[in-house]
């Protein structure tokens, strides 16, 4: 997003700066003691004791100072965090690759019984050989966070970085081991923030008509805050406030549309917004849709491309939908774009049965085992809806619909989600195939409307 250099103040106030937010799963960690002092980038770690470290089936005590001779990577996780769990193989391989030059240490607030059950039954847990802190009542207080995965890099006793898990790779580990400086976005999250508090703190002697304040503020990244869209009411000042915090432009528009439309009345390949439902006209798609191959690390991209919006209106008992529609109009005006659903007739890939009879040997997908869940993550053994979702996540694929009514498992070996011919070969034994056909589809269209738009 481009910066706005001029600041205008009146019935409406708007300005923009740079910003972003890290997408992760909220942690249900317990409250830590107020006496615990947070540690941040550049600090030397205190002698922090860890009373419960589960390693190779046994529990022992350690301190963080035990790792002062190496790079320590602490990864906060929980058994409920799928993103945390999927990173275990990568963490495990890096530990084996670098040996005693590094130590990857997992940490969770969850109790021993639950963690042991996870290690025994979950396929990722069964393969994982890294030590983990359990029943944490200390470590998380020194490195406060609201979402996981949450990764702390400590090199020879000094906190070097605090990031999301996407920064954990061989190149970055080697960079820190070589003593080279890093300038990664700090994953800073404010615990206990009051989202009912206005983002824009006005300090002015300007008088407003009838003492009613009304303004719109368009801003960038709000450091330490989670992505959010909501409405709050200030009964003391008689105002209603609609706000967006740290969302990409497309996400902001899409969520506002969800608040104002009957989404189930639309004909779309998936309830979520997938890239093949998006039409971009007159704009650079990489400014509004994250693509790792083009844009690099997501956390850095979000700090450049997320937006925050605050709309404050006199309280006239207007409906939430009225405020959300006003927010859409303000985004249109300030950004010089429009965004919304448009029904278009387009070529689609349609999953159908080859015959009316499904293969008799197929089983029900209910009560999936842990092994089935693992296969589903890698595109094996999952239901047709999983396959269709994977296909809709490919930007160059047309919209993909399941019209087969099929409810069995699928056995797909290393599927390529854009290879319709290869998929049909694998699907034949299930009595299924994809065909190309026209469908009226509600696509999400964002287009440039102003020559000097802010994107």
C-alpha positions as CSV (number, residue, x, y, z in Angstrom):
1,X,0.0,0.0,0.0
2,X,1.1,3.5,-0.7
3,X,1.6,6.0,2.1
4,X,-0.6,9.1,2.4
5,X,1.5,12.2,3.1
6,X,-1.3,14.7,3.6
7,X,-3.6,14.6,6.7
8,X,-7.1,16.0,6.4
9,X,-9.2,16.7,9.5
10,X,-13.0,17.5,9.5
11,X,-16.1,15.4,9.5
12,X,-13.8,12.6,8.2
13,X,-10.2,12.0,9.1
14,X,-8.1,9.5,7.2
15,X,-4.5,8.5,7.1
16,X,-2.3,5.5,6.2
17,X,1.0,4.1,7.5
18,X,2.6,0.7,7.1
19,X,1.5,-2.3,9.2
20,X,0.6,-6.1,9.4
21,X,-0.4,-9.1,11.5
22,X,0.7,-12.7,11.8
23,X,-1.8,-15.4,11.1
24,X,-1.8,-18.1,13.7
25,X,-4.0,-20.0,16.0
26,X,-5.0,-18.4,19.3
27,X,-3.4,-20.1,22.3
28,X,-5.4,-21.1,25.4
29,X,-2.4,-20.8,27.6
30,X,-3.0,-19.9,31.3
31,X,-2.3,-16.5,32.9
32,X,1.2,-16.2,34.1
33,X,2.4,-14.4,37.3
34,X,2.6,-10.6,37.0
35,X,6.1,-10.9,38.6
36,X,7.5,-12.6,35.5
37,X,9.5,-10.1,33.4
38,X,9.0,-10.4,29.7
39,X,12.2,-10.9,27.6
40,X,12.4,-9.4,24.1
41,X,14.8,-9.2,21.1
42,X,18.3,-8.0,22.2
43,X,17.9,-9.1,25.8
44,X,20.1,-11.6,27.6
45,X,17.9,-14.3,29.0
46,X,17.8,-14.7,32.8
47,X,18.4,-18.0,34.4
48,X,15.0,-19.4,33.7
49,X,14.2,-22.8,35.3
50,X,12.1,-25.4,33.5
51,X,10.7,-28.0,35.8
52,X,9.1,-30.4,33.3
53,X,10.9,-31.3,30.2
54,X,9.7,-34.5,28.5
55,X,12.5,-36.1,26.5
56,X,12.6,-39.7,25.3
57,X,9.8,-40.6,27.6
58,X,11.3,-39.3,30.8
59,X,10.8,-36.0,32.7
60,X,13.7,-33.9,33.9
61,X,14.6,-30.3,34.9
62,X,16.7,-27.8,33.0
63,X,17.4,-24.1,32.8
64,X,17.7,-22.0,29.6
65,X,21.3,-21.3,30.6
66,X,22.1,-24.9,29.9
67,X,21.9,-24.0,26.2
68,X,24.2,-20.9,26.3
69,X,26.7,-22.7,24.0
70,X,24.4,-23.1,21.1
71,X,21.4,-21.7,19.2
72,X,18.2,-22.5,21.1
73,X,14.9,-22.4,19.2
74,X,11.9,-22.5,21.4
75,X,8.6,-23.3,19.7
76,X,5.4,-22.8,21.7
77,X,2.7,-25.3,20.6
78,X,-0.3,-27.2,21.7
79,X,-2.0,-30.5,20.7
80,X,-4.9,-28.4,19.3
81,X,-2.7,-26.4,16.9
82,X,-2.5,-28.0,13.5
83,X,0.0,-25.5,12.2
84,X,2.3,-26.4,15.1
85,X,2.0,-30.1,14.5
86,X,2.7,-29.9,10.8
87,X,6.0,-28.1,11.5
88,X,7.3,-31.0,13.6
89,X,9.0,-32.9,10.7
90,X,10.8,-29.7,9.6
91,X,12.0,-29.0,13.2
92,X,13.1,-32.6,13.7
93,X,15.1,-32.6,10.4
94,X,16.9,-29.4,11.3
95,X,17.8,-30.8,14.7
96,X,19.4,-33.8,13.0
97,X,21.1,-31.7,10.4
98,X,22.8,-29.2,12.8
99,X,23.4,-31.6,15.7
100,X,24.7,-30.1,18.9
101,X,25.1,-26.6,17.3
102,X,21.4,-26.0,17.9
103,X,18.6,-27.2,20.2
104,X,15.0,-27.2,19.2
105,X,12.9,-27.1,22.4
106,X,9.1,-27.4,22.2
107,X,7.0,-25.9,24.9
108,X,3.3,-26.3,25.9
109,X,1.1,-25.4,28.9
110,X,-0.7,-28.8,28.5
111,X,-0.4,-31.5,31.1
112,X,1.7,-34.7,30.8
113,X,-1.1,-37.1,30.3
114,X,-2.5,-35.2,27.3
115,X,0.9,-34.7,25.7
116,X,1.8,-38.4,26.1
117,X,-1.5,-39.4,24.6
118,X,-0.8,-37.2,21.6
119,X,2.7,-38.6,21.2
120,X,1.3,-42.2,21.2
121,X,-1.6,-41.7,18.9
122,X,-0.9,-38.9,16.5
123,X,1.2,-39.8,13.5
124,X,3.2,-36.6,13.8
125,X,3.7,-37.1,17.5
126,X,4.9,-40.7,16.9
127,X,7.6,-39.5,14.6
128,X,8.7,-36.5,16.7
129,X,11.9,-37.0,18.7
130,X,12.3,-33.5,20.1
131,X,12.1,-32.6,23.8
132,X,9.1,-30.6,24.9
133,X,8.4,-28.5,28.0
134,X,5.0,-29.6,29.5
135,X,2.8,-28.0,32.1
136,X,4.6,-24.7,31.5
137,X,4.0,-22.1,34.2
138,X,7.1,-20.0,33.6
139,X,8.6,-19.9,30.1
140,X,5.5,-18.5,28.4
141,X,5.4,-15.6,30.8
142,X,8.9,-14.6,29.8
143,X,7.9,-14.8,26.1
144,X,4.3,-13.6,26.1
145,X,2.1,-14.4,23.1
146,X,-1.5,-14.8,22.1
147,X,-1.1,-17.1,19.1
148,X,0.9,-20.2,18.3
149,X,3.2,-21.3,16.8
150,X,5.3,-18.8,18.5
151,X,9.1,-19.1,18.0
152,X,11.9,-17.6,20.1
153,X,15.5,-17.7,18.8
154,X,18.2,-17.5,21.5
155,X,21.8,-17.5,20.3
156,X,24.3,-18.0,23.0
157,X,22.1,-16.5,25.7
158,X,20.8,-13.5,23.6
159,X,17.3,-13.3,22.2
160,X,18.0,-12.8,18.5
161,X,14.5,-13.0,17.0
162,X,10.9,-13.8,17.8
163,X,8.9,-15.0,14.8
164,X,6.3,-17.2,13.3
165,X,7.3,-20.7,12.4
166,X,7.7,-19.8,8.7
167,X,11.1,-18.4,9.4
168,X,12.5,-21.8,10.6
169,X,14.5,-23.2,7.8
170,X,18.1,-24.3,7.1
171,X,19.2,-21.0,5.6
172,X,18.0,-18.9,8.5
173,X,19.5,-21.2,11.1
174,X,22.8,-21.0,9.3
175,X,22.6,-17.2,9.1
176,X,22.3,-16.9,12.9
177,X,25.0,-19.6,13.5
178,X,27.3,-17.5,11.2
179,X,26.8,-14.5,13.4
180,X,25.1,-12.5,10.7
181,X,22.4,-9.9,11.8
182,X,18.8,-10.6,11.0
183,X,16.0,-8.0,10.6
184,X,12.9,-10.2,10.7
185,X,9.5,-8.8,11.9
186,X,9.2,-9.3,15.6
187,X,6.1,-11.3,16.5
188,X,4.8,-9.0,19.2
189,X,1.4,-9.7,20.6
190,X,-0.3,-7.6,23.3
191,X,-2.2,-9.7,25.9
192,X,-5.3,-8.2,27.4
193,X,-5.7,-5.5,24.8
194,X,-9.2,-3.8,24.9
195,X,-10.5,-3.9,21.4
196,X,-13.3,-1.6,22.3
197,X,-10.8,1.2,22.7
198,X,-10.5,3.5,19.7
199,X,-7.4,3.0,17.6
200,X,-7.3,6.7,16.9
201,X,-6.7,8.7,20.0
202,X,-7.9,12.2,19.2
203,X,-6.3,15.1,21.1
204,X,-7.9,18.3,19.7
205,X,-9.8,21.4,20.8
206,X,-11.9,21.3,17.6
207,X,-15.7,21.5,18.4
208,X,-18.0,19.1,16.6
209,X,-21.6,19.9,15.7
210,X,-24.0,18.9,18.5
211,X,-21.0,17.4,20.3
212,X,-21.3,14.4,18.0
213,X,-18.0,13.0,16.8
214,X,-17.8,11.3,13.4
215,X,-14.7,10.3,11.5
216,X,-13.1,7.6,9.4
217,X,-9.5,6.6,9.9
218,X,-7.7,4.4,7.5
219,X,-4.4,3.1,8.9
220,X,-1.8,0.4,8.5
221,X,-0.5,-2.3,10.7
222,X,-1.2,-2.0,14.5
223,X,1.7,-3.6,16.2
224,X,0.8,-6.4,18.7
225,X,-2.9,-6.7,17.8
226,X,-4.6,-9.6,16.3
227,X,-6.7,-9.5,13.1
228,X,-10.3,-8.5,13.9
229,X,-13.5,-7.0,12.4
230,X,-16.3,-5.9,14.7
231,X,-18.6,-3.2,16.0
232,X,-18.6,-1.6,19.5
233,X,-20.9,0.9,21.1
234,X,-19.9,3.9,23.3
235,X,-23.0,4.7,25.3
236,X,-21.2,7.6,27.2
237,X,-20.3,9.5,24.0
238,X,-23.3,8.3,22.0
239,X,-21.3,6.7,19.2
240,X,-21.0,3.4,17.3
241,X,-17.7,2.3,16.1
242,X,-17.0,-0.2,13.3
243,X,-13.4,-1.3,13.0
244,X,-11.0,-3.6,11.1
245,X,-7.6,-4.4,12.6
246,X,-4.7,-5.9,10.7
247,X,-6.5,-7.6,7.7
248,X,-5.4,-7.9,4.1
249,X,-7.6,-5.8,1.8
250,X,-9.3,-8.8,0.2
251,X,-10.0,-10.4,3.6
252,X,-11.5,-7.1,4.9
253,X,-13.8,-6.8,2.0
254,X,-14.8,-10.4,2.0
255,X,-15.6,-10.4,5.8
256,X,-17.7,-7.3,5.3
257,X,-19.6,-8.9,2.5
258,X,-20.2,-11.9,4.8
259,X,-21.7,-9.5,7.3
260,X,-24.1,-8.0,4.8
261,X,-25.1,-10.8,2.4
262,X,-26.7,-14.3,2.7
263,X,-23.5,-16.1,1.7
264,X,-25.4,-19.4,1.4
265,X,-27.5,-18.0,-1.4
266,X,-24.4,-17.5,-3.6
267,X,-23.2,-20.2,-6.0
268,X,-19.5,-20.7,-5.0
269,X,-17.1,-23.6,-5.0
270,X,-16.3,-23.1,-1.3
271,X,-17.5,-21.1,1.6
272,X,-14.0,-19.7,2.1
273,X,-12.4,-17.4,-0.4
274,X,-10.0,-19.4,-2.5
275,X,-7.7,-17.8,-5.1
276,X,-9.6,-19.2,-8.1
277,X,-12.7,-17.3,-7.0
278,X,-10.9,-14.0,-7.2
279,X,-10.9,-11.7,-10.2
280,X,-8.5,-8.7,-10.1
281,X,-9.0,-5.8,-12.6
282,X,-6.5,-3.0,-12.9
283,X,-4.5,-3.9,-9.7
284,X,-1.4,-5.9,-8.9
285,X,-2.7,-9.1,-7.3
286,X,0.4,-9.4,-5.2
287,X,-0.6,-6.3,-3.3
288,X,-3.9,-7.9,-2.2
289,X,-3.3,-11.7,-2.2
290,X,-0.4,-13.4,-0.6
291,X,1.7,-15.8,-2.7
292,X,4.8,-17.2,-1.0
293,X,6.6,-17.8,-4.2
294,X,6.3,-14.1,-5.2
295,X,6.1,-12.3,-1.9
296,X,8.4,-14.2,0.4
297,X,7.6,-14.4,4.1
298,X,4.0,-13.9,5.0
299,X,4.7,-12.0,8.2
300,X,6.7,-9.4,6.3
301,X,4.1,-9.2,3.5
302,X,1.3,-8.6,6.0
303,X,3.2,-5.7,7.6
304,X,3.2,-4.0,4.2
305,X,-0.2,-5.0,2.9
306,X,-2.6,-5.4,5.8
307,X,-5.0,-2.5,6.7
308,X,-6.9,-1.2,9.7
309,X,-10.0,0.9,9.4
310,X,-12.0,2.8,12.1
311,X,-15.4,4.3,11.5
312,X,-17.1,6.3,14.3
313,X,-20.7,7.5,13.8
314,X,-23.3,9.1,16.0
315,X,-25.5,6.4,17.6
316,X,-28.9,6.6,15.9
317,X,-29.8,3.0,16.6
318,X,-28.6,2.0,13.1
319,X,-28.3,-1.7,12.4
320,X,-24.9,-3.5,12.3
321,X,-25.5,-4.1,8.6
322,X,-25.9,-0.4,8.0
323,X,-22.5,0.2,9.6
324,X,-20.8,-2.6,7.7
325,X,-22.2,-1.2,4.4
326,X,-20.9,2.2,5.4
327,X,-17.5,0.7,6.0
328,X,-17.5,-0.9,2.6
329,X,-18.3,2.5,1.0
330,X,-15.5,4.1,3.0
331,X,-13.0,1.6,1.8
332,X,-14.2,2.1,-1.8
333,X,-13.8,5.9,-1.4
334,X,-10.4,5.9,0.3
335,X,-8.7,3.1,-1.6
336,X,-10.1,3.9,-5.1
337,X,-11.4,0.4,-5.6
338,X,-14.6,-1.6,-5.4
339,X,-15.0,-5.2,-4.3
340,X,-17.9,-7.6,-4.2
341,X,-19.5,-10.7,-5.7
342,X,-20.5,-10.8,-9.4
343,X,-22.2,-13.7,-11.1
344,X,-20.5,-14.9,-14.2
345,X,-20.8,-17.9,-16.5
346,X,-17.5,-19.6,-16.5
347,X,-15.9,-23.0,-17.4
348,X,-15.7,-25.2,-14.3
349,X,-14.4,-28.6,-13.4
350,X,-17.2,-30.8,-12.2
351,X,-16.8,-34.0,-10.2
352,X,-19.3,-36.6,-11.3
353,X,-20.0,-40.3,-11.0
354,X,-19.1,-42.4,-14.1
355,X,-22.0,-44.6,-13.2
356,X,-24.9,-44.5,-10.7
357,X,-23.2,-47.1,-8.5
358,X,-20.3,-46.4,-6.2
359,X,-17.5,-48.9,-5.8
360,X,-18.8,-51.4,-3.2
361,X,-15.5,-51.8,-1.3
362,X,-15.4,-48.1,-0.2
363,X,-15.8,-47.4,3.5
364,X,-17.6,-44.6,5.3
365,X,-15.5,-41.6,6.2
366,X,-16.9,-41.3,9.7
367,X,-14.7,-41.9,12.8
368,X,-11.4,-41.3,10.9
369,X,-8.4,-42.8,12.6
370,X,-5.3,-40.7,13.4
371,X,-3.6,-42.4,10.4
372,X,-6.6,-41.3,8.2
373,X,-6.2,-37.8,9.5
374,X,-2.6,-37.8,8.6
375,X,-3.4,-39.0,5.1
376,X,-6.0,-36.3,4.7
377,X,-3.3,-33.6,5.3
378,X,-1.2,-35.0,2.4
379,X,-4.1,-35.7,0.1
380,X,-4.5,-39.4,0.7
381,X,-7.5,-41.2,2.1
382,X,-9.6,-38.0,2.4
383,X,-13.2,-37.5,1.2
384,X,-14.0,-35.9,-2.1
385,X,-14.6,-32.5,-0.5
386,X,-11.0,-32.4,0.7
387,X,-9.8,-33.1,-2.8
388,X,-12.0,-30.4,-4.3
389,X,-10.9,-27.9,-1.7
390,X,-7.2,-28.6,-2.6
391,X,-8.0,-28.0,-6.2
392,X,-9.8,-24.8,-5.5
393,X,-6.7,-23.5,-3.7
394,X,-4.7,-23.6,-7.0
395,X,-4.8,-20.1,-8.5
396,X,-4.8,-21.3,-12.1
397,X,-7.5,-23.8,-11.7
398,X,-11.1,-22.9,-12.7
399,X,-13.8,-23.2,-10.0
400,X,-14.2,-26.9,-9.0
401,X,-17.5,-28.3,-7.8
402,X,-18.5,-31.7,-6.4
403,X,-21.8,-32.8,-7.9
404,X,-21.1,-36.5,-7.4
405,X,-22.8,-37.1,-4.1
406,X,-19.9,-39.4,-3.3
407,X,-19.2,-40.1,0.4
408,X,-16.5,-42.7,0.4
409,X,-12.7,-42.5,0.9
410,X,-10.3,-41.6,-1.9
411,X,-7.0,-43.3,-2.5
412,X,-4.9,-40.8,-4.3
413,X,-1.1,-41.3,-4.7
414,X,0.8,-38.1,-4.8
415,X,-2.0,-36.1,-6.5
416,X,-1.2,-33.0,-8.6
417,X,-4.2,-30.8,-8.0
418,X,-4.1,-29.1,-11.4
419,X,-3.6,-32.3,-13.5
420,X,-7.1,-33.1,-14.4
421,X,-6.1,-36.1,-16.6
422,X,-3.9,-37.6,-13.9
423,X,-6.6,-37.2,-11.3
424,X,-9.2,-38.8,-13.5
425,X,-6.9,-41.8,-14.0
426,X,-6.7,-42.2,-10.2
427,X,-10.5,-41.5,-9.7
428,X,-11.6,-44.1,-12.2
429,X,-11.4,-47.0,-9.7
430,X,-13.8,-45.0,-7.5
431,X,-16.3,-44.6,-10.3
432,X,-15.6,-40.8,-10.5
433,X,-14.3,-38.4,-13.1
434,X,-14.0,-34.6,-13.7
435,X,-15.6,-33.0,-16.7
436,X,-15.5,-29.4,-17.9
437,X,-18.9,-27.6,-18.0
438,X,-20.3,-24.1,-17.8
439,X,-21.7,-22.9,-14.5
440,X,-23.0,-19.6,-13.2
441,X,-20.5,-18.7,-10.4
442,X,-20.5,-15.8,-7.9
443,X,-16.9,-14.6,-8.2
444,X,-15.3,-12.1,-5.9
445,X,-14.2,-9.1,-8.1
446,X,-12.0,-6.3,-7.0
447,X,-11.3,-3.5,-9.5
448,X,-9.6,-0.2,-9.7
449,X,-12.0,2.7,-9.9
450,X,-9.8,5.8,-9.4
451,X,-6.7,6.8,-11.3
452,X,-4.9,7.8,-8.1
453,X,-6.0,4.8,-6.1
454,X,-4.0,4.1,-2.9
455,X,-3.0,0.5,-3.8
